């Protein structure tokens, strides 16, 4: 076991490089286990809505409504959930004025939301 400060630094450096790939896999596994839970996804989505200025009395009910809506409320196309925005990606339409108590209007496709 290393005794001097220089030996300790050398030992830590060697240990790090020796176990780099194994630790990388452990971190990736941890992130997948923690970040991909439904509770985490819900929390992040609601946080993003609040950051965008969406005002709502019951975010839990709104989240459930968004998840369960399958068709656009304006053009009735089937909504998709994609990593990247497409014309049919589901989005939450809201009024940007600050005066409303609840400013959520509809759940629309990206195409209809851009028209508003």
DRENDO-1510 file (C-alpha; in Angstrom, 1 decimal, always signed):
<recs>
REC; n; res; u; v; w
REC; 1; UNK; +0.0; +0.0; +0.0 .
REC; 2; UNK; +1.4; +3.5; -0.9 .
REC; 3; UNK; +2.6; +5.6; +1.9 .
REC; 4; UNK; +3.8; +8.9; +0.5 .
REC; 5; UNK; +1.6; +11.5; -1.1 .
REC; 6; UNK; +3.3; +11.0; -4.4 .
REC; 7; UNK; +2.8; +7.2; -4.2 .
REC; 8; UNK; -0.9; +7.7; -3.4 .
REC; 9; UNK; -1.3; +10.0; -6.5 .
REC; 10; UNK; +0.4; +7.4; -8.6 .
REC; 11; UNK; -1.7; +4.6; -7.2 .
REC; 12; UNK; -5.0; +6.5; -7.8 .
REC; 13; UNK; -3.9; +7.3; -11.3 .
REC; 14; UNK; -3.1; +3.7; -12.2 .
REC; 15; UNK; -6.3; +2.5; -10.5 .
REC; 16; UNK; -8.4; +5.0; -12.5 .
REC; 17; UNK; -6.9; +4.0; -15.8 .
REC; 18; UNK; -7.1; +0.3; -15.0 .
REC; 19; UNK; -10.8; +0.5; -14.1 .
REC; 20; UNK; -11.9; +3.2; -16.5 .
REC; 21; UNK; -14.0; +1.1; -18.7 .
REC; 22; UNK; -15.6; -0.8; -15.9 .
REC; 23; UNK; -16.5; +2.4; -14.1 .
REC; 24; UNK; -17.8; +3.9; -17.3 .
REC; 25; UNK; -20.2; +1.0; -17.7 .
REC; 26; UNK; -21.3; +1.2; -14.0 .
REC; 27; UNK; -22.0; +4.9; -14.4 .
REC; 28; UNK; -24.0; +4.3; -17.6 .
REC; 29; UNK; -26.0; +1.6; -15.9 .
REC; 30; UNK; -26.7; +3.8; -12.9 .
REC; 31; UNK; -27.9; +6.7; -15.2 .
REC; 32; UNK; -30.2; +4.3; -17.1 .
REC; 33; UNK; -31.6; +2.9; -13.9 .
REC; 34; UNK; -32.2; +6.3; -12.2 .
REC; 35; UNK; -33.1; +8.6; -15.1 .
REC; 36; UNK; -35.4; +6.3; -17.0 .
REC; 37; UNK; -37.9; +5.8; -14.3 .
REC; 38; UNK; -41.5; +7.0; -14.9 .
REC; 39; UNK; -41.3; +9.1; -11.8 .
REC; 40; UNK; -38.2; +10.9; -13.0 .
REC; 41; UNK; -39.6; +11.4; -16.5 .
REC; 42; UNK; -42.8; +12.9; -15.0 .
REC; 43; UNK; -40.8; +15.2; -12.7 .
REC; 44; UNK; -38.6; +16.4; -15.6 .
REC; 45; UNK; -41.6; +17.1; -17.9 .
REC; 46; UNK; -43.4; +19.1; -15.2 .
REC; 47; UNK; -40.2; +21.0; -14.4 .
REC; 48; UNK; -39.8; +21.9; -18.1 .
REC; 49; UNK; -43.4; +23.0; -18.3 .
REC; 50; UNK; -42.9; +25.3; -15.3 .
REC; 51; UNK; -39.7; +26.7; -16.9 .
REC; 52; UNK; -41.7; +27.5; -20.1 .
REC; 53; UNK; -44.2; +29.4; -18.1 .
REC; 54; UNK; -47.1; +27.0; -18.1 .
REC; 55; UNK; -49.5; +27.7; -15.3 .
REC; 56; UNK; -51.7; +24.9; -14.0 .
REC; 57; UNK; -53.6; +24.1; -10.8 .
REC; 58; UNK; -53.0; +20.3; -11.0 .
REC; 59; UNK; -49.9; +19.3; -13.0 .
REC; 60; UNK; -50.4; +15.6; -12.2 .
REC; 61; UNK; -53.8; +15.6; -13.9 .
REC; 62; UNK; -52.3; +17.6; -16.8 .
REC; 63; UNK; -49.5; +15.1; -17.2 .
REC; 64; UNK; -51.9; +12.2; -17.3 .
REC; 65; UNK; -54.1; +14.0; -19.8 .
REC; 66; UNK; -51.0; +14.6; -22.1 .
REC; 67; UNK; -49.9; +11.0; -21.8 .
REC; 68; UNK; -53.4; +9.6; -22.6 .
REC; 69; UNK; -54.1; +12.0; -25.5 .
REC; 70; UNK; -53.5; +10.1; -28.8 .
REC; 71; UNK; -54.9; +12.5; -31.4 .
REC; 72; UNK; -54.4; +16.1; -32.0 .
REC; 73; UNK; -57.3; +18.1; -30.6 .
REC; 74; UNK; -57.4; +20.4; -33.7 .
REC; 75; UNK; -56.6; +18.3; -36.8 .
REC; 76; UNK; -57.2; +14.8; -35.3 .
REC; 77; UNK; -53.9; +13.3; -36.6 .
REC; 78; UNK; -52.3; +10.6; -34.5 .
REC; 79; UNK; -49.7; +12.1; -32.1 .
REC; 80; UNK; -46.2; +10.7; -31.8 .
REC; 81; UNK; -43.6; +10.9; -29.2 .
REC; 82; UNK; -40.2; +11.3; -30.9 .
REC; 83; UNK; -36.8; +12.2; -29.8 .
REC; 84; UNK; -36.8; +14.9; -32.4 .
REC; 85; UNK; -39.7; +17.2; -33.3 .
REC; 86; UNK; -41.6; +16.1; -36.3 .
REC; 87; UNK; -45.0; +17.4; -37.7 .
REC; 88; UNK; -46.9; +14.9; -35.6 .
REC; 89; UNK; -44.9; +15.2; -32.3 .
REC; 90; UNK; -47.2; +15.8; -29.3 .
REC; 91; UNK; -46.9; +19.3; -27.7 .
REC; 92; UNK; -48.8; +21.2; -25.1 .
REC; 93; UNK; -50.3; +24.4; -26.4 .
REC; 94; UNK; -50.5; +27.3; -23.9 .
REC; 95; UNK; -51.2; +31.0; -23.9 .
REC; 96; UNK; -48.2; +33.1; -23.2 .
REC; 97; UNK; -50.0; +35.9; -21.4 .
REC; 98; UNK; -49.4; +36.1; -17.7 .
REC; 99; UNK; -53.0; +37.2; -16.8 .
REC; 100; UNK; -54.6; +33.7; -17.1 .
REC; 101; UNK; -55.0; +31.5; -14.1 .
REC; 102; UNK; -54.5; +28.4; -16.2 .
REC; 103; UNK; -53.0; +29.0; -19.6 .
REC; 104; UNK; -53.1; +25.5; -21.1 .
REC; 105; UNK; -55.3; +25.4; -24.1 .
REC; 106; UNK; -54.9; +22.1; -26.0 .
REC; 107; UNK; -52.7; +19.2; -26.8 .
REC; 108; UNK; -51.7; +19.5; -30.4 .
REC; 109; UNK; -49.4; +18.2; -33.0 .
REC; 110; UNK; -46.3; +20.3; -33.7 .
REC; 111; UNK; -47.7; +21.4; -37.0 .
REC; 112; UNK; -51.0; +22.8; -35.5 .
REC; 113; UNK; -49.1; +24.4; -32.6 .
REC; 114; UNK; -46.9; +26.4; -35.0 .
REC; 115; UNK; -50.0; +27.7; -36.9 .
REC; 116; UNK; -51.3; +29.2; -33.6 .
</recs>
